[in-house]
Amino acid sequence: MEIKRILPLQLSSLDEANAFVREMLHQYKCPKTDNMKAQLFVEEAIVYWAVQADDKASFELSIQKRFKTITLTLNYWSDPENPLTLPETSDDQDDDYNRIGQNILIGLSSVTYSYEKGC
């Protein structure tokens, strides 16, 4: 069964999105480390998307469990783009901060991106 929540794509939605992820994964009896990784992944995606989004943009957050697999899905409708590619950094920027999403994804099983009506 899939449970969805649509929220405005703003930094003010971080707490609500994290609470949703925390509660749903707690119901599925996920380990605390996996729960924390999922919350950090959601925060990373929202912060990255919110910088580029227009004022009325929204995103969909859904969690689905099938057998022993739990799927966390984030959808944001805009021009096709991979939200986790590293931007070009200058020498004075901290590389560790820019790589947070990449490090979290290593601990998750897999990530796939699909675009409707896009490239």
MODELLER restraints for C-alpha pairs under 7 A, 6 or more apart:
rsr = mdl.restraints
at = mdl.atoms
rsr.add(forms.Gaussian(group=physical.xy_distance, feature=features.Distance(at['CA:1:A'], at['CA:64:A']), mean=5.72, stdev=0.5))
rsr.add(forms.Gaussian(group=physical.xy_distance, feature=features.Distance(at['CA:1:A'], at['CA:65:A']), mean=6.29, stdev=0.5))
rsr.add(forms.Gaussian(group=physical.xy_distance, feature=features.Distance(at['CA:2:A'], at['CA:62:A']), mean=6.63, stdev=0.5))
rsr.add(forms.Gaussian(group=physical.xy_distance, feature=features.Distance(at['CA:2:A'], at['CA:63:A']), mean=5.74, stdev=0.5))
rsr.add(forms.Gaussian(group=physical.xy_distance, feature=features.Distance(at['CA:2:A'], at['CA:64:A']), mean=4.26, stdev=0.5))
rsr.add(forms.Gaussian(group=physical.xy_distance, feature=features.Distance(at['CA:3:A'], at['CA:62:A']), mean=5.46, stdev=0.5))
rsr.add(forms.Gaussian(group=physical.xy_distance, feature=features.Distance(at['CA:3:A'], at['CA:63:A']), mean=5.50, stdev=0.5))
rsr.add(forms.Gaussian(group=physical.xy_distance, feature=features.Distance(at['CA:3:A'], at['CA:64:A']), mean=6.37, stdev=0.5))
rsr.add(forms.Gaussian(group=physical.xy_distance, feature=features.Distance(at['CA:4:A'], at['CA:60:A']), mean=6.79, stdev=0.5))
rsr.add(forms.Gaussian(group=physical.xy_distance, feature=features.Distance(at['CA:4:A'], at['CA:61:A']), mean=5.69, stdev=0.5))
rsr.add(forms.Gaussian(group=physical.xy_distance, feature=features.Distance(at['CA:4:A'], at['CA:62:A']), mean=4.19, stdev=0.5))
rsr.add(forms.Gaussian(group=physical.xy_distance, feature=features.Distance(at['CA:4:A'], at['CA:63:A']), mean=6.67, stdev=0.5))
rsr.add(forms.Gaussian(group=physical.xy_distance, feature=features.Distance(at['CA:5:A'], at['CA:60:A']), mean=5.75, stdev=0.5))
rsr.add(forms.Gaussian(group=physical.xy_distance, feature=features.Distance(at['CA:5:A'], at['CA:61:A']), mean=5.25, stdev=0.5))
rsr.add(forms.Gaussian(group=physical.xy_distance, feature=features.Distance(at['CA:5:A'], at['CA:62:A']), mean=6.24, stdev=0.5))
rsr.add(forms.Gaussian(group=physical.xy_distance, feature=features.Distance(at['CA:6:A'], at['CA:58:A']), mean=6.75, stdev=0.5))
rsr.add(forms.Gaussian(group=physical.xy_distance, feature=features.Distance(at['CA:6:A'], at['CA:59:A']), mean=5.69, stdev=0.5))
rsr.add(forms.Gaussian(group=physical.xy_distance, feature=features.Distance(at['CA:6:A'], at['CA:60:A']), mean=4.40, stdev=0.5))
rsr.add(forms.Gaussian(group=physical.xy_distance, feature=features.Distance(at['CA:6:A'], at['CA:61:A']), mean=6.24, stdev=0.5))
rsr.add(forms.Gaussian(group=physical.xy_distance, feature=features.Distance(at['CA:7:A'], at['CA:13:A']), mean=6.67, stdev=0.5))
rsr.add(forms.Gaussian(group=physical.xy_distance, feature=features.Distance(at['CA:7:A'], at['CA:58:A']), mean=5.53, stdev=0.5))
rsr.add(forms.Gaussian(group=physical.xy_distance, feature=features.Distance(at['CA:7:A'], at['CA:59:A']), mean=5.63, stdev=0.5))
rsr.add(forms.Gaussian(group=physical.xy_distance, feature=features.Distance(at['CA:7:A'], at['CA:60:A']), mean=6.47, stdev=0.5))
rsr.add(forms.Gaussian(group=physical.xy_distance, feature=features.Distance(at['CA:8:A'], at['CA:57:A']), mean=6.13, stdev=0.5))
rsr.add(forms.Gaussian(group=physical.xy_distance, feature=features.Distance(at['CA:8:A'], at['CA:58:A']), mean=4.14, stdev=0.5))
rsr.add(forms.Gaussian(group=physical.xy_distance, feature=features.Distance(at['CA:8:A'], at['CA:59:A']), mean=6.33, stdev=0.5))
rsr.add(forms.Gaussian(group=physical.xy_distance, feature=features.Distance(at['CA:9:A'], at['CA:46:A']), mean=6.84, stdev=0.5))
rsr.add(forms.Gaussian(group=physical.xy_distance, feature=features.Distance(at['CA:9:A'], at['CA:50:A']), mean=5.70, stdev=0.5))
rsr.add(forms.Gaussian(group=physical.xy_distance, feature=features.Distance(at['CA:9:A'], at['CA:57:A']), mean=5.43, stdev=0.5))
rsr.add(forms.Gaussian(group=physical.xy_distance, feature=features.Distance(at['CA:9:A'], at['CA:58:A']), mean=4.45, stdev=0.5))
rsr.add(forms.Gaussian(group=physical.xy_distance, feature=features.Distance(at['CA:9:A'], at['CA:59:A']), mean=5.80, stdev=0.5))
rsr.add(forms.Gaussian(group=physical.xy_distance, feature=features.Distance(at['CA:10:A'], at['CA:50:A']), mean=5.58, stdev=0.5))
rsr.add(forms.Gaussian(group=physical.xy_distance, feature=features.Distance(at['CA:11:A'], at['CA:47:A']), mean=6.47, stdev=0.5))
rsr.add(forms.Gaussian(group=physical.xy_distance, feature=features.Distance(at['CA:11:A'], at['CA:50:A']), mean=6.80, stdev=0.5))
rsr.add(forms.Gaussian(group=physical.xy_distance, feature=features.Distance(at['CA:14:A'], at['CA:43:A']), mean=6.30, stdev=0.5))
rsr.add(forms.Gaussian(group=physical.xy_distance, feature=features.Distance(at['CA:18:A'], at['CA:39:A']), mean=5.56, stdev=0.5))
rsr.add(forms.Gaussian(group=physical.xy_distance, feature=features.Distance(at['CA:21:A'], at['CA:39:A']), mean=6.50, stdev=0.5))
rsr.add(forms.Gaussian(group=physical.xy_distance, feature=features.Distance(at['CA:22:A'], at['CA:35:A']), mean=6.32, stdev=0.5))
rsr.add(forms.Gaussian(group=physical.xy_distance, feature=features.Distance(at['CA:25:A'], at['CA:35:A']), mean=6.31, stdev=0.5))
rsr.add(forms.Gaussian(group=physical.xy_distance, feature=features.Distance(at['CA:37:A'], at['CA:104:A']), mean=6.13, stdev=0.5))
rsr.add(forms.Gaussian(group=physical.xy_distance, feature=features.Distance(at['CA:41:A'], at['CA:101:A']), mean=6.16, stdev=0.5))
rsr.add(forms.Gaussian(group=physical.xy_distance, feature=features.Distance(at['CA:41:A'], at['CA:104:A']), mean=6.51, stdev=0.5))
rsr.add(forms.Gaussian(group=physical.xy_distance, feature=features.Distance(at['CA:44:A'], at['CA:101:A']), mean=6.09, stdev=0.5))
rsr.add(forms.Gaussian(group=physical.xy_distance, feature=features.Distance(at['CA:45:A'], at['CA:83:A']), mean=6.87, stdev=0.5))
rsr.add(forms.Gaussian(group=physical.xy_distance, feature=features.Distance(at['CA:58:A'], at['CA:76:A']), mean=6.70, stdev=0.5))
rsr.add(forms.Gaussian(group=physical.xy_distance, feature=features.Distance(at['CA:59:A'], at['CA:74:A']), mean=6.95, stdev=0.5))
rsr.add(forms.Gaussian(group=physical.xy_distance, feature=features.Distance(at['CA:59:A'], at['CA:75:A']), mean=5.51, stdev=0.5))
rsr.add(forms.Gaussian(group=physical.xy_distance, feature=features.Distance(at['CA:59:A'], at['CA:76:A']), mean=4.65, stdev=0.5))
rsr.add(forms.Gaussian(group=physical.xy_distance, feature=features.Distance(at['CA:60:A'], at['CA:74:A']), mean=5.66, stdev=0.5))
rsr.add(forms.Gaussian(group=physical.xy_distance, feature=features.Distance(at['CA:60:A'], at['CA:75:A']), mean=5.00, stdev=0.5))
rsr.add(forms.Gaussian(group=physical.xy_distance, feature=features.Distance(at['CA:60:A'], at['CA:76:A']), mean=6.60, stdev=0.5))
rsr.add(forms.Gaussian(group=physical.xy_distance, feature=features.Distance(at['CA:61:A'], at['CA:73:A']), mean=5.80, stdev=0.5))
rsr.add(forms.Gaussian(group=physical.xy_distance, feature=features.Distance(at['CA:61:A'], at['CA:74:A']), mean=4.79, stdev=0.5))
rsr.add(forms.Gaussian(group=physical.xy_distance, feature=features.Distance(at['CA:61:A'], at['CA:75:A']), mean=6.64, stdev=0.5))
rsr.add(forms.Gaussian(group=physical.xy_distance, feature=features.Distance(at['CA:62:A'], at['CA:72:A']), mean=5.90, stdev=0.5))
rsr.add(forms.Gaussian(group=physical.xy_distance, feature=features.Distance(at['CA:62:A'], at['CA:73:A']), mean=5.15, stdev=0.5))
rsr.add(forms.Gaussian(group=physical.xy_distance, feature=features.Distance(at['CA:62:A'], at['CA:74:A']), mean=6.61, stdev=0.5))
rsr.add(forms.Gaussian(group=physical.xy_distance, feature=features.Distance(at['CA:63:A'], at['CA:70:A']), mean=6.98, stdev=0.5))
rsr.add(forms.Gaussian(group=physical.xy_distance, feature=features.Distance(at['CA:63:A'], at['CA:71:A']), mean=5.56, stdev=0.5))
rsr.add(forms.Gaussian(group=physical.xy_distance, feature=features.Distance(at['CA:63:A'], at['CA:72:A']), mean=4.66, stdev=0.5))
rsr.add(forms.Gaussian(group=physical.xy_distance, feature=features.Distance(at['CA:63:A'], at['CA:73:A']), mean=6.32, stdev=0.5))
rsr.add(forms.Gaussian(group=physical.xy_distance, feature=features.Distance(at['CA:64:A'], at['CA:70:A']), mean=5.66, stdev=0.5))
rsr.add(forms.Gaussian(group=physical.xy_distance, feature=features.Distance(at['CA:64:A'], at['CA:71:A']), mean=5.13, stdev=0.5))
rsr.add(forms.Gaussian(group=physical.xy_distance, feature=features.Distance(at['CA:64:A'], at['CA:72:A']), mean=6.72, stdev=0.5))
rsr.add(forms.Gaussian(group=physical.xy_distance, feature=features.Distance(at['CA:65:A'], at['CA:71:A']), mean=6.28, stdev=0.5))
rsr.add(forms.Gaussian(group=physical.xy_distance, feature=features.Distance(at['CA:80:A'], at['CA:115:A']), mean=6.55, stdev=0.5))
rsr.add(forms.Gaussian(group=physical.xy_distance, feature=features.Distance(at['CA:80:A'], at['CA:118:A']), mean=5.94, stdev=0.5))
rsr.add(forms.Gaussian(group=physical.xy_distance, feature=features.Distance(at['CA:80:A'], at['CA:119:A']), mean=6.46, stdev=0.5))
rsr.add(forms.Gaussian(group=physical.xy_distance, feature=features.Distance(at['CA:84:A'], at['CA:101:A']), mean=6.63, stdev=0.5))
rsr.add(forms.Gaussian(group=physical.xy_distance, feature=features.Distance(at['CA:86:A'], at['CA:98:A']), mean=6.92, stdev=0.5))
